[in-house]
Amino acid sequence: MDLHLTLDRSTGRLAVQVADGLRDLVRRGTLTPGRRLPSTRDLADDLKVSRGVVVTAYEQLVAEGFLVSRQGDGTRVARTAAPPPPTATGSAHRRVLRLAAGTAAGPVDPPGIAYDLRPGKPDLTSFPRDLWAATTRDVLRDLPYAELNYPDPAGTRRLRTELAGYLARVRAAVTEPDTVVITAGVAHALATVPRVLGEEGHRLLAVEDPLAHQQLPLIRATGIRLVGVPVDEEGIDVAALARTRARALLITPAHQFPTGVVLSPRRRAALVEWARAVDALIIEDDYDGEFRYDRDPVGCLQGLAPERVVLAGSVSKALSPALRLGWAVAPPWLAHRLRAARALYDLGPAVLDQHVLARLIATGAYDRYLRGMRRRYRDRRDAFAAALTRRLPQVRVHGVSAGLHAYVELPAGTDEAEVVARAAALGVAVEGVAPMRVRHPGPPAIVVGYARLPERRLAEAVDLLAQAVSP
């Protein structure tokens, strides 16, 4: 089989290029469901690359749900990876649906707290003030006066274009500028998409259980009823989801909050099958998809089924929640409704910061900043995990090496609320998991945000946590 893959060897990252090429062939229908791919050795010989390059590319696409690999049967295109059928607009295969939200802002810092390990916030001291100020000056100098008028309710064309390219490149999303709507952070999307779904006749929204409990008031205010679906080591239980009769779902597949697990390839395939079978809409919250430390991040679920998934995200974890800059990439019908909602409620988002972010993406400055922050957060996570191993070997850290928080399961029989209270009395703020559970009970656990403290202070905080767990 000649796959006609073209590699640019001068740019490196050959495994990423192979994965991108194969993913595109599946999306265009050139590689049809069930089609067997060449062995890793044969494809490596054909492309004149090492076998490890092809193995890595295949593993990435298996994780994303585009391919399946079975011993004795080789690697084939997944049954759920068929491109969406054409629609009247002729561009259904170009649509995106993902809700990439971050955890909503927490309460005001409590008094007496020296080590704030609550999840949901980045290292605010790392915000690139000089870069943002210099780019703002450049934008003000170059921006045409016409751009200072009332904005397009969907956001500036420049930012939507840059985001479409960025999300396709970094998160393997299927995007185009007309399906991107700029929001005031993910919270804005959470307050709007369920309302639209209610207008379309939806009465239930399934959510992962546990989940970020700060989101619940935003969603419940839309009038839609929530139903919790349990999460295990593979992500959301799709069989349990099907029993709820919901036809809409809010999910964090790349890094489930709070447990930190990644939705498995098997569950990805089952989830897409469920959505197509019941005509469902999936809201994908990709709140920290840029921060994976042990490997390249798994591509977003939206890239596998853009006609069924809304992709929402923001810069709240990457830069700062104070900017209130987010996006929702949606199927055309929903993008149109979201644009109309912005026009009705607030005439659209502020313009200047949109142009600043667009320029940072276009010049590569945003990518360079994120690379630096990935190194910083990885070092902090490693230091936190090492301190736990040394001081609290009886606890278990769940999830993959990613994001800005860790899910720490406490020893069986531990009073979770007491641990949180004792930690606070010692000057350490953490959050218990019990308030994040919708309906299904689970073991005692705490969620710890390690992003805002340097390694030395994380070790000090773990020493105090050890006292709270084992007084």
Secondary structure as a PSIPRED ss2 file (coil, helix, strand):
# PSIPRED VFORMAT (PSIPRED V4.0)

   1 M C   1.000  0.000  0.000
   2 D C   1.000  0.000  0.000
   3 L C   1.000  0.000  0.000
   4 H C   1.000  0.000  0.000
   5 L C   1.000  0.000  0.000
   6 T C   1.000  0.000  0.000
   7 L C   1.000  0.000  0.000
   8 D C   1.000  0.000  0.000
   9 R H   0.000  1.000  0.000
  10 S H   0.000  1.000  0.000
  11 T H   0.000  1.000  0.000
  12 G C   1.000  0.000  0.000
  13 R C   1.000  0.000  0.000
  14 L H   0.000  1.000  0.000
  15 A H   0.000  1.000  0.000
  16 V H   0.000  1.000  0.000
  17 Q H   0.000  1.000  0.000
  18 V H   0.000  1.000  0.000
  19 A H   0.000  1.000  0.000
  20 D H   0.000  1.000  0.000
  21 G H   0.000  1.000  0.000
  22 L H   0.000  1.000  0.000
  23 R H   0.000  1.000  0.000
  24 D H   0.000  1.000  0.000
  25 L H   0.000  1.000  0.000
  26 V H   0.000  1.000  0.000
  27 R H   0.000  1.000  0.000
  28 R H   0.000  1.000  0.000
  29 G C   1.000  0.000  0.000
  30 T C   1.000  0.000  0.000
  31 L C   1.000  0.000  0.000
  32 T C   1.000  0.000  0.000
  33 P C   1.000  0.000  0.000
  34 G C   1.000  0.000  0.000
  35 R C   1.000  0.000  0.000
  36 R E   0.000  0.000  1.000
  37 L C   1.000  0.000  0.000
  38 P C   1.000  0.000  0.000
  39 S C   1.000  0.000  0.000
  40 T H   0.000  1.000  0.000
  41 R H   0.000  1.000  0.000
  42 D H   0.000  1.000  0.000
  43 L H   0.000  1.000  0.000
  44 A H   0.000  1.000  0.000
  45 D H   0.000  1.000  0.000
  46 D H   0.000  1.000  0.000
  47 L H   0.000  1.000  0.000
  48 K C   1.000  0.000  0.000
  49 V C   1.000  0.000  0.000
  50 S C   1.000  0.000  0.000
  51 R H   0.000  1.000  0.000
  52 G H   0.000  1.000  0.000
  53 V H   0.000  1.000  0.000
  54 V H   0.000  1.000  0.000
  55 V H   0.000  1.000  0.000
  56 T H   0.000  1.000  0.000
  57 A H   0.000  1.000  0.000
  58 Y H   0.000  1.000  0.000
  59 E H   0.000  1.000  0.000
  60 Q H   0.000  1.000  0.000
  61 L H   0.000  1.000  0.000
  62 V H   0.000  1.000  0.000
  63 A H   0.000  1.000  0.000
  64 E H   0.000  1.000  0.000
  65 G C   1.000  0.000  0.000
  66 F C   1.000  0.000  0.000
  67 L E   0.000  0.000  1.000
  68 V E   0.000  0.000  1.000
  69 S E   0.000  0.000  1.000
  70 R E   0.000  0.000  1.000
  71 Q C   1.000  0.000  0.000
  72 G C   1.000  0.000  0.000
  73 D C   1.000  0.000  0.000
  74 G E   0.000  0.000  1.000
  75 T E   0.000  0.000  1.000
  76 R E   0.000  0.000  1.000
  77 V E   0.000  0.000  1.000
  78 A C   1.000  0.000  0.000
  79 R H   0.000  1.000  0.000
  80 T H   0.000  1.000  0.000
  81 A H   0.000  1.000  0.000
  82 A C   1.000  0.000  0.000
  83 P C   1.000  0.000  0.000
  84 P C   1.000  0.000  0.000
  85 P C   1.000  0.000  0.000
  86 P C   1.000  0.000  0.000
  87 T C   1.000  0.000  0.000
  88 A C   1.000  0.000  0.000
  89 T C   1.000  0.000  0.000
  90 G C   1.000  0.000  0.000
  91 S C   1.000  0.000  0.000
  92 A H   0.000  1.000  0.000
  93 H H   0.000  1.000  0.000
  94 R H   0.000  1.000  0.000
  95 R C   1.000  0.000  0.000
  96 V C   1.000  0.000  0.000
  97 L C   1.000  0.000  0.000
  98 R E   0.000  0.000  1.000
  99 L C   1.000  0.000  0.000
 100 A C   1.000  0.000  0.000
 101 A C   1.000  0.000  0.000
 102 G C   1.000  0.000  0.000
 103 T C   1.000  0.000  0.000
 104 A C   1.000  0.000  0.000
 105 A C   1.000  0.000  0.000
 106 G C   1.000  0.000  0.000
 107 P C   1.000  0.000  0.000
 108 V C   1.000  0.000  0.000
 109 D C   1.000  0.000  0.000
 110 P C   1.000  0.000  0.000
 111 P C   1.000  0.000  0.000
 112 G C   1.000  0.000  0.000
 113 I C   1.000  0.000  0.000
 114 A C   1.000  0.000  0.000
 115 Y E   0.000  0.000  1.000
 116 D E   0.000  0.000  1.000
 117 L C   1.000  0.000  0.000
 118 R C   1.000  0.000  0.000
 119 P C   1.000  0.000  0.000
 120 G C   1.000  0.000  0.000
 121 K C   1.000  0.000  0.000
 122 P C   1.000  0.000  0.000
 123 D C   1.000  0.000  0.000
 124 L H   0.000  1.000  0.000
 125 T H   0.000  1.000  0.000
 126 S H   0.000  1.000  0.000
 127 F C   1.000  0.000  0.000
 128 P C   1.000  0.000  0.000
 129 R H   0.000  1.000  0.000
 130 D H   0.000  1.000  0.000
 131 L H   0.000  1.000  0.000
 132 W H   0.000  1.000  0.000
 133 A H   0.000  1.000  0.000
 134 A H   0.000  1.000  0.000
 135 T H   0.000  1.000  0.000
 136 T H   0.000  1.000  0.000
 137 R H   0.000  1.000  0.000
 138 D H   0.000  1.000  0.000
 139 V H   0.000  1.000  0.000
 140 L H   0.000  1.000  0.000
 141 R H   0.000  1.000  0.000
 142 D H   0.000  1.000  0.000
 143 L C   1.000  0.000  0.000
 144 P C   1.000  0.000  0.000
 145 Y H   0.000  1.000  0.000
 146 A H   0.000  1.000  0.000
 147 E H   0.000  1.000  0.000
 148 L H   0.000  1.000  0.000
 149 N C   1.000  0.000  0.000
 150 Y C   1.000  0.000  0.000
 151 P C   1.000  0.000  0.000
 152 D C   1.000  0.000  0.000
 153 P C   1.000  0.000  0.000
 154 A C   1.000  0.000  0.000
 155 G C   1.000  0.000  0.000
 156 T C   1.000  0.000  0.000
 157 R H   0.000  1.000  0.000
 158 R H   0.000  1.000  0.000
 159 L H   0.000  1.000  0.000
 160 R H   0.000  1.000  0.000
 161 T H   0.000  1.000  0.000
 162 E H   0.000  1.000  0.000
 163 L H   0.000  1.000  0.000
 164 A H   0.000  1.000  0.000
 165 G H   0.000  1.000  0.000
 166 Y H   0.000  1.000  0.000
 167 L H   0.000  1.000  0.000
 168 A H   0.000  1.000  0.000
 169 R H   0.000  1.000  0.000
 170 V H   0.000  1.000  0.000
 171 R H   0.000  1.000  0.000
 172 A C   1.000  0.000  0.000
 173 A C   1.000  0.000  0.000
 174 V C   1.000  0.000  0.000
 175 T C   1.000  0.000  0.000
 176 E C   1.000  0.000  0.000
 177 P H   0.000  1.000  0.000
 178 D H   0.000  1.000  0.000
 179 T H   0.000  1.000  0.000
 180 V E   0.000  0.000  1.000
 181 V E   0.000  0.000  1.000
 182 I E   0.000  0.000  1.000
 183 T E   0.000  0.000  1.000
 184 A C   1.000  0.000  0.000
 185 G C   1.000  0.000  0.000
 186 V H   0.000  1.000  0.000
 187 A H   0.000  1.000  0.000
 188 H H   0.000  1.000  0.000
 189 A H   0.000  1.000  0.000
 190 L H   0.000  1.000  0.000
 191 A H   0.000  1.000  0.000
 192 T H   0.000  1.000  0.000
 193 V H   0.000  1.000  0.000
 194 P H   0.000  1.000  0.000
 195 R H   0.000  1.000  0.000
 196 V H   0.000  1.000  0.000
 197 L H   0.000  1.000  0.000
 198 G H   0.000  1.000  0.000
 199 E H   0.000  1.000  0.000
 200 E C   1.000  0.000  0.000
 201 G C   1.000  0.000  0.000
 202 H C   1.000  0.000  0.000
 203 R C   1.000  0.000  0.000
 204 L E   0.000  0.000  1.000
 205 L E   0.000  0.000  1.000
 206 A E   0.000  0.000  1.000
 207 V E   0.000  0.000  1.000
 208 E E   0.000  0.000  1.000
 209 D E   0.000  0.000  1.000
 210 P C   1.000  0.000  0.000
 211 L C   1.000  0.000  0.000
 212 A C   1.000  0.000  0.000
 213 H H   0.000  1.000  0.000
 214 Q H   0.000  1.000  0.000
 215 Q H   0.000  1.000  0.000
 216 L H   0.000  1.000  0.000
 217 P H   0.000  1.000  0.000
 218 L H   0.000  1.000  0.000
 219 I H   0.000  1.000  0.000
 220 R H   0.000  1.000  0.000
 221 A C   1.000  0.000  0.000
 222 T C   1.000  0.000  0.000
 223 G C   1.000  0.000  0.000
 224 I C   1.000  0.000  0.000
 225 R E   0.000  0.000  1.000
 226 L E   0.000  0.000  1.000
 227 V E   0.000  0.000  1.000
 228 G E   0.000  0.000  1.000
 229 V E   0.000  0.000  1.000
 230 P E   0.000  0.000  1.000
 231 V E   0.000  0.000  1.000
 232 D E   0.000  0.000  1.000
 233 E C   1.000  0.000  0.000
 234 E C   1.000  0.000  0.000
 235 G E   0.000  0.000  1.000
 236 I E   0.000  0.000  1.000
 237 D C   1.000  0.000  0.000
 238 V H   0.000  1.000  0.000
 239 A H   0.000  1.000  0.000
 240 A H   0.000  1.000  0.000
 241 L H   0.000  1.000  0.000
 242 A H   0.000  1.000  0.000
 243 R C   1.000  0.000  0.000
 244 T C   1.000  0.000  0.000
 245 R C   1.000  0.000  0.000
 246 A C   1.000  0.000  0.000
 247 R C   1.000  0.000  0.000
 248 A E   0.000  0.000  1.000
 249 L E   0.000  0.000  1.000
 250 L E   0.000  0.000  1.000
 251 I E   0.000  0.000  1.000
 252 T C   1.000  0.000  0.000
 253 P C   1.000  0.000  0.000
 254 A C   1.000  0.000  0.000
 255 H C   1.000  0.000  0.000
 256 Q C   1.000  0.000  0.000
 257 F C   1.000  0.000  0.000
 258 P C   1.000  0.000  0.000
 259 T C   1.000  0.000  0.000
 260 G C   1.000  0.000  0.000
 261 V C   1.000  0.000  0.000
 262 V C   1.000  0.000  0.000
 263 L C   1.000  0.000  0.000
 264 S C   1.000  0.000  0.000
 265 P H   0.000  1.000  0.000
 266 R H   0.000  1.000  0.000
 267 R H   0.000  1.000  0.000
 268 R H   0.000  1.000  0.000
 269 A H   0.000  1.000  0.000
 270 A H   0.000  1.000  0.000
 271 L H   0.000  1.000  0.000
 272 V H   0.000  1.000  0.000
 273 E H   0.000  1.000  0.000
 274 W H   0.000  1.000  0.000
 275 A H   0.000  1.000  0.000
 276 R H   0.000  1.000  0.000
 277 A H   0.000  1.000  0.000
 278 V H   0.000  1.000  0.000
 279 D C   1.000  0.000  0.000
 280 A C   1.000  0.000  0.000
 281 L E   0.000  0.000  1.000
 282 I E   0.000  0.000  1.000
 283 I E   0.000  0.000  1.000
 284 E E   0.000  0.000  1.000
 285 D E   0.000  0.000  1.000
 286 D C   1.000  0.000  0.000
 287 Y C   1.000  0.000  0.000
 288 D C   1.000  0.000  0.000
 289 G C   1.000  0.000  0.000
 290 E C   1.000  0.000  0.000
 291 F C   1.000  0.000  0.000
 292 R E   0.000  0.000  1.000
 293 Y C   1.000  0.000  0.000
 294 D C   1.000  0.000  0.000
 295 R C   1.000  0.000  0.000
 296 D C   1.000  0.000  0.000
 297 P C   1.000  0.000  0.000
 298 V C   1.000  0.000  0.000
 299 G C   1.000  0.000  0.000
 300 C C   1.000  0.000  0.000
 301 L H   0.000  1.000  0.000
 302 Q H   0.000  1.000  0.000
 303 G H   0.000  1.000  0.000
 304 L C   1.000  0.000  0.000
 305 A C   1.000  0.000  0.000
 306 P C   1.000  0.000  0.000
 307 E C   1.000  0.000  0.000
 308 R C   1.000  0.000  0.000
 309 V E   0.000  0.000  1.000
 310 V E   0.000  0.000  1.000
 311 L E   0.000  0.000  1.000
 312 A E   0.000  0.000  1.000
 313 G E   0.000  0.000  1.000
 314 S E   0.000  0.000  1.000
 315 V C   1.000  0.000  0.000
 316 S C   1.000  0.000  0.000
 317 K C   1.000  0.000  0.000
 318 A C   1.000  0.000  0.000
 319 L C   1.000  0.000  0.000
 320 S C   1.000  0.000  0.000
 321 P H   0.000  1.000  0.000
 322 A H   0.000  1.000  0.000
 323 L H   0.000  1.000  0.000
 324 R C   1.000  0.000  0.000
 325 L C   1.000  0.000  0.000
 326 G E   0.000  0.000  1.000
 327 W E   0.000  0.000  1.000
 328 A E   0.000  0.000  1.000
 329 V E   0.000  0.000  1.000
 330 A C   1.000  0.000  0.000
 331 P C   1.000  0.000  0.000
 332 P H   0.000  1.000  0.000
 333 W H   0.000  1.000  0.000
 334 L H   0.000  1.000  0.000
 335 A H   0.000  1.000  0.000
 336 H H   0.000  1.000  0.000
 337 R H   0.000  1.000  0.000
 338 L H   0.000  1.000  0.000
 339 R H   0.000  1.000  0.000
 340 A H   0.000  1.000  0.000
 341 A H   0.000  1.000  0.000
 342 R H   0.000  1.000  0.000
 343 A H   0.000  1.000  0.000
 344 L H   0.000  1.000  0.000
 345 Y H   0.000  1.000  0.000
 346 D C   1.000  0.000  0.000
 347 L C   1.000  0.000  0.000
 348 G C   1.000  0.000  0.000
 349 P C   1.000  0.000  0.000
 350 A C   1.000  0.000  0.000
 351 V C   1.000  0.000  0.000
 352 L H   0.000  1.000  0.000
 353 D H   0.000  1.000  0.000
 354 Q H   0.000  1.000  0.000
 355 H H   0.000  1.000  0.000
 356 V H   0.000  1.000  0.000
 357 L H   0.000  1.000  0.000
 358 A H   0.000  1.000  0.000
 359 R H   0.000  1.000  0.000
 360 L H   0.000  1.000  0.000
 361 I H   0.000  1.000  0.000
 362 A H   0.000  1.000  0.000
 363 T H   0.000  1.000  0.000
 364 G C   1.000  0.000  0.000
 365 A H   0.000  1.000  0.000
 366 Y H   0.000  1.000  0.000
 367 D H   0.000  1.000  0.000
 368 R H   0.000  1.000  0.000
 369 Y H   0.000  1.000  0.000
 370 L H   0.000  1.000  0.000
 371 R H   0.000  1.000  0.000
 372 G H   0.000  1.000  0.000
 373 M H   0.000  1.000  0.000
 374 R H   0.000  1.000  0.000
 375 R H   0.000  1.000  0.000
 376 R H   0.000  1.000  0.000
 377 Y H   0.000  1.000  0.000
 378 R H   0.000  1.000  0.000
 379 D H   0.000  1.000  0.000
 380 R H   0.000  1.000  0.000
 381 R H   0.000  1.000  0.000
 382 D H   0.000  1.000  0.000
 383 A H   0.000  1.000  0.000
 384 F H   0.000  1.000  0.000
 385 A H   0.000  1.000  0.000
 386 A H   0.000  1.000  0.000
 387 A H   0.000  1.000  0.000
 388 L H   0.000  1.000  0.000
 389 T H   0.000  1.000  0.000
 390 R H   0.000  1.000  0.000
 391 R H   0.000  1.000  0.000
 392 L C   1.000  0.000  0.000
 393 P C   1.000  0.000  0.000
 394 Q C   1.000  0.000  0.000
 395 V C   1.000  0.000  0.000
 396 R E   0.000  0.000  1.000
 397 V E   0.000  0.000  1.000
 398 H E   0.000  0.000  1.000
 399 G C   1.000  0.000  0.000
 400 V C   1.000  0.000  0.000
 401 S C   1.000  0.000  0.000
 402 A E   0.000  0.000  1.000
 403 G C   1.000  0.000  0.000
 404 L C   1.000  0.000  0.000
 405 H E   0.000  0.000  1.000
 406 A E   0.000  0.000  1.000
 407 Y E   0.000  0.000  1.000
 408 V E   0.000  0.000  1.000
 409 E E   0.000  0.000  1.000
 410 L C   1.000  0.000  0.000
 411 P C   1.000  0.000  0.000
 412 A C   1.000  0.000  0.000
 413 G C   1.000  0.000  0.000
 414 T C   1.000  0.000  0.000
 415 D C   1.000  0.000  0.000
 416 E H   0.000  1.000  0.000
 417 A H   0.000  1.000  0.000
 418 E H   0.000  1.000  0.000
 419 V H   0.000  1.000  0.000
 420 V H   0.000  1.000  0.000
 421 A H   0.000  1.000  0.000
 422 R H   0.000  1.000  0.000
 423 A H   0.000  1.000  0.000
 424 A H   0.000  1.000  0.000
 425 A H   0.000  1.000  0.000
 426 L C   1.000  0.000  0.000
 427 G C   1.000  0.000  0.000
 428 V E   0.000  0.000  1.000
 429 A E   0.000  0.000  1.000
 430 V C   1.000  0.000  0.000
 431 E E   0.000  0.000  1.000
 432 G E   0.000  0.000  1.000
 433 V C   1.000  0.000  0.000
 434 A H   0.000  1.000  0.000
 435 P H   0.000  1.000  0.000
 436 M H   0.000  1.000  0.000
 437 R C   1.000  0.000  0.000
 438 V C   1.000  0.000  0.000
 439 R C   1.000  0.000  0.000
 440 H C   1.000  0.000  0.000
 441 P C   1.000  0.000  0.000
 442 G C   1.000  0.000  0.000
 443 P C   1.000  0.000  0.000
 444 P C   1.000  0.000  0.000
 445 A E   0.000  0.000  1.000
 446 I E   0.000  0.000  1.000
 447 V E   0.000  0.000  1.000
 448 V E   0.000  0.000  1.000
 449 G E   0.000  0.000  1.000
 450 Y C   1.000  0.000  0.000
 451 A C   1.000  0.000  0.000
 452 R C   1.000  0.000  0.000
 453 L C   1.000  0.000  0.000
 454 P C   1.000  0.000  0.000
 455 E H   0.000  1.000  0.000
 456 R H   0.000  1.000  0.000
 457 R H   0.000  1.000  0.000
 458 L H   0.000  1.000  0.000
 459 A H   0.000  1.000  0.000
 460 E H   0.000  1.000  0.000
 461 A H   0.000  1.000  0.000
 462 V H   0.000  1.000  0.000
 463 D H   0.000  1.000  0.000
 464 L H   0.000  1.000  0.000
 465 L H   0.000  1.000  0.000
 466 A H   0.000  1.000  0.000
 467 Q H   0.000  1.000  0.000
 468 A H   0.000  1.000  0.000
 469 V H   0.000  1.000  0.000
 470 S C   1.000  0.000  0.000
 471 P C   1.000  0.000  0.000
